[in-house]
Amino acid sequence: MPEPHSRRIYALDTNVLLHDPTALFRFEEHDVFIPMTVLEELDEKKKGGSEVSRNARQASRFLNELIERGNGNHIADGLPLALPEGVKLRSGAANGRLYFQTRTGNGHGKADNQILAAILELREQKPGADVALVSKDINLRIKATIYGIAAEDYENDRALDDFSLLYTGSAELPADFWDSHPELRSWSERGHTFYEIKPHQDESWQPNQCLYLPGENSVELRVLETTGDRTRLALLNDYTGSAHTVWGISARNREQNFALNVLMDPEVDFVTLLGTAGTGKTLLALAAGLAQVMDQQRYREIIMTRATVSVGEDIGFLPGTEEEKMTPWMGALTDNLEVLANPEDGGSWGRQATNDLLASRIKIRSLNFMRGRTFFNRYLIIDEAQNLTPKQMKTLITRAGPGTKIVCLGNVEQIDTPYLTETTSGLTYAVDRFKSWTHSAHITLRRGERSRLADFASEAL
């Protein structure tokens, strides 16, 4: 019996490389095996301008570079999996080897069966090796398990191990918070109240995290910055009353008040709002955008976009310009504008004039044409951001020019994109990566504010 290999050999399915081309370099000291069927499927997918096609081309380029770099080495002996120049990964550097299927397999029919046949053939060639299949396809993993092949999902792209660990953007303070910080210092400046404290070891806060003290002496604060062992807090504006609204909208609960505070702060360039249907994400983002575009003239216009992923069957091609094609996807924008553009005086003429005015300052754009653009002094709203991959999210956020604010809205319980989960969504990825940046903020909205019918349906159905 041959001596067992200390390294494991991971056989990659095509969907892993289409999902993340850098997967080749994410297995650290272990080896990677590419069946011939995977190369054929990459070749079929490489044509087009979609994200999948771009990933297929990038994976092929990585493979070609590894072959060229290993010139002089026999492919059957494996090629060193050295990370290409310019590619940066958060995980450890790969130092395994890359193997290809060098003999035609005996699999027939579906590509899945040919991949399984190639893995079984590899196990015969290397009887002492620990071989495992990595695939995003749950049915292929079931087939592999039936054949006695170890199979697992590709998890190196997870932002978190468990979605429940995701940063919420707010935290409750203990009842004795003020008494436990006797060295607290407070002052007022330009109509705002600030506090400076020395936090305890268990008080690990992120920039722009919202803190609240419930009860009779309730107070809501926001973390501004931590310098040395001192943390500066600011008393939040109260948008819950009718006297202090944002474009006629007032906060109906604590989290909505947190959201309006960070949305209206010009020092916060990137905001993520997470919440189930009916929590007010789109309404709050639009109200804050209109107030800063129309009243304060902080931004030139609002740009709204979203991932065009159908919930049901596709209804075919849509006619018209880019904006006309995107309009059917923007039902949330239309519904919320009806709430925001409803003047008390003026009748139907006044409402139509207000609608026309607001429409002139709100542009609808498609994600497909964002690459290469730069937005200056814009208020950019990305709706349904849970359907974006981390790479698509990076493409969008890097479009921001000077003076632009980006607001991402989403509900991870409504992911419609194949192979994306709560832990691998681009929205989850952005929340986790931006939480420690001083110019970003995140709020998880928990309470629905649509109607008692909608609240009951979300719980009972």
Long-range contacts (C-beta under 8 A, 24 or more apart in sequence): 1-127, 1-128, 2-127, 2-128, 3-128, 4-128, 4-129, 4-130, 5-126, 5-128, 5-129, 5-130, 7-31, 7-96, 7-130, 8-129, 8-130, 8-131, 8-132, 9-33, 9-99, 9-122, 9-126, 9-129, 9-130, 9-131, 9-132, 10-132, 10-133, 10-134, 11-35, 11-115, 11-118, 11-119, 11-122, 11-131, 11-132, 11-133, 11-134, 12-38, 12-134, 12-135, 13-38, 13-115, 13-133, 13-134, 13-135, 13-136, 13-137, 13-140, 14-38, 14-41, 14-42, 14-45, 14-111, 15-135, 15-136, 15-137, 15-419, 16-134, 16-135, 16-136, 16-154, 17-42, 17-55, 17-56, 17-59, 18-42, 18-45, 18-52, 18-55, 18-56, 18-59, 19-55, 19-136, 19-154, 19-157, 19-389, 19-419, 20-55, 20-154, 20-156, 20-157, 21-55, 21-58, 21-59, 21-62, 22-62, 22-87, 22-89, 23-134, 23-154, 23-156, 23-157, 24-59, 24-62, 24-63, 24-66, 24-81, 24-94, 24-98, 25-62, 25-81, 25-83, 25-87, 25-89, 25-93, 25-94, 26-89, 26-91, 26-94, 26-156, 27-81, 27-94, 27-96, 27-156, 28-91, 28-92, 28-93, 28-94, 28-95, 28-96, 29-95, 29-96, 30-96, 31-78, 31-81, 31-96, 31-97, 31-98, 31-99, 32-81, 32-96, 32-97, 32-98, 32-99, 33-98, 33-99, 33-100, 33-101, 33-119, 33-122, 33-131, 34-63, 34-98, 34-99, 34-100, 34-101, 35-101, 35-105, 35-114, 35-115, 35-118, 35-119, 36-100, 36-101, 36-104, 36-105, 36-114, 36-118, 37-105, 37-107, 37-111, 37-114, 37-115, 37-118, 38-115, 39-63, 39-100, 40-111, 41-111, 49-368, 51-389, 51-391, 51-392, 55-391, 63-98, 66-98, 75-100, 75-102, 76-102, 91-156, 112-137, 112-139, 112-140, 112-143, 113-143, 115-140, 116-140, 116-143, 116-144, 116-147, 116-149, 119-144, 119-149, 120-147, 120-149, 123-149, 136-419, 157-390, 157-424, 158-423, 158-424, 159-390, 159-423, 159-424, 159-425, 159-428, 159-429, 159-431, 159-432, 159-433, 160-423, 160-428, 160-432, 161-423, 162-423, 163-412, 163-422, 163-423, 163-428, 166-274, 166-428, 166-431, 166-432, 166-444, 167-206, 167-431, 167-432, 167-435, 167-442, 168-442, 168-443, 168-444, 169-206, 169-208, 169-209, 169-210, 169-258, 169-435, 169-441, 169-442, 169-443, 169-444, 170-209, 170-210, 170-211, 170-212, 170-254, 170-255, 170-258, 170-443, 170-444, 171-205, 171-209, 171-210, 171-211, 171-212, 172-211, 172-212, 172-213, 172-214, 173-211, 173-212, 173-213, 173-221, 175-213, 175-215, 177-213, 192-234, 192-235, 193-234, 193-235, 194-224, 194-232, 194-233, 194-234, 194-235, 195-221, 195-232, 195-233, 195-234, 195-235, 196-230, 196-231, 196-232, 196-233, 197-230, 197-231, 197-233, 198-229, 198-230, 198-231, 199-226, 199-229, 199-231, 203-231, 205-231, 206-435, 206-436, 207-436, 207-437, 207-438, 207-439, 207-440, 207-441, 208-262, 208-268, 208-438, 208-440, 208-441, 209-441, 210-236, 210-258, 210-261, 210-262, 210-443, 212-254, 220-254, 220-257, 220-258, 222-258, 222-261, 222-262, 225-438, 236-261, 237-261, 237-264, 246-284, 246-287, 246-288, 246-291, 247-286, 247-287, 247-288, 247-290, 247-291, 247-294, 247-295, 247-340, 248-287, 248-340, 249-283, 249-284, 249-287, 249-339, 249-340, 251-284, 252-280, 252-447, 252-449, 253-447, 253-449, 255-279, 255-443, 255-444, 255-445, 255-446, 255-447, 256-280, 256-284, 256-445, 256-449, 258-443, 259-284, 259-443, 259-445, 260-284, 260-287, 260-288, 262-441, 262-443, 263-288, 263-289, 263-407, 264-288, 264-291, 264-292, 265-441, 266-292, 266-298, 266-405, 267-439, 268-405, 268-439, 268-440, 268-441, 269-400, 269-404, 269-405, 269-406, 269-439, 269-440, 270-397, 270-405, 270-406, 270-408, 270-430, 270-434, 270-437, 270-439, 270-440, 270-441, 271-405, 271-406, 271-407, 271-408, 271-440, 271-441, 271-442, 271-443, 272-385, 272-407, 272-408, 272-409, 272-410, 272-427, 272-430, 272-431, 272-434, 272-440, 272-441, 272-442, 272-443, 273-407, 273-408, 273-409, 273-410, 273-442, 273-443, 273-445, 274-410, 274-411, 274-412, 274-427, 274-431, 274-442, 274-443, 274-444, 274-445, 275-411, 275-444, 275-445, 275-446, 276-411, 276-413, 276-445, 276-448, 276-458, 277-411, 277-414, 277-448, 277-450, 277-454, 277-458, 278-448, 278-449, 278-450, 278-451, 278-454, 278-455, 278-458, 279-445, 279-446, 279-447, 279-448, 279-449, 280-445, 280-449, 281-409, 281-410, 281-411, 281-445, 282-332, 282-333, 282-336, 282-381, 282-383, 282-409, 283-336, 283-339, 283-340, 285-381, 285-407, 285-409, 286-333, 286-336, 286-337, 286-340, 286-381, 287-340, 288-407, 289-379, 289-381, 289-407, 290-340, 290-358, 290-361, 292-379, 293-361, 293-379, 294-358, 294-361, 298-377, 299-377, 299-378, 299-379, 299-403, 299-404, 299-405, 300-376, 300-377, 300-378, 301-361, 301-362, 301-363, 301-378, 301-379, 302-361, 302-362, 302-363, 302-378, 302-379, 302-380, 302-381, 303-362, 303-363, 303-364, 303-365, 303-375, 303-378, 303-379, 303-380, 303-381, 304-330, 304-333, 304-362, 304-363, 304-364, 304-365, 304-380, 304-381, 304-383, 305-364, 305-365, 305-366, 305-367, 305-370, 305-380, 305-381, 305-382, 305-383, 305-396, 306-330, 306-367, 306-382, 306-383, 306-384, 306-385, 307-367, 307-384, 307-385, 307-387, 307-388, 307-392, 307-417, 308-366, 308-367, 309-384, 309-387, 309-416, 309-417, 310-416, 311-416, 322-364, 322-365, 322-366, 322-369, 323-363, 323-364, 323-365, 325-366, 326-364, 326-365, 326-366, 327-364, 330-364, 330-383, 332-383, 333-362, 333-364, 333-383, 337-362, 367-392, 367-396, 370-395, 370-396, 370-399, 371-395, 373-399, 374-399, 374-400, 374-401, 375-399, 375-400, 375-401, 375-404, 376-401, 376-402, 376-403, 376-404, 377-401, 377-402, 377-403, 377-404, 378-403, 378-404, 378-405, 379-404, 379-405, 379-407, 380-404, 380-405, 380-406, 380-407, 381-407, 381-409, 382-406, 382-407, 382-408, 382-409, 383-409, 383-410, 384-409, 384-410, 384-414, 385-409, 385-410, 385-426, 385-427, 385-430, 386-410, 386-411, 386-412, 386-414, 386-415, 386-420, 386-425, 386-426, 386-427, 386-428, 387-415, 387-416, 387-417, 387-420, 387-425, 388-417, 388-425, 388-426, 388-427, 389-417, 389-420, 389-424, 389-425, 389-426, 390-424, 390-426, 390-429, 390-430, 391-426, 392-426, 393-426, 393-427, 393-429, 393-430, 394-426, 397-430
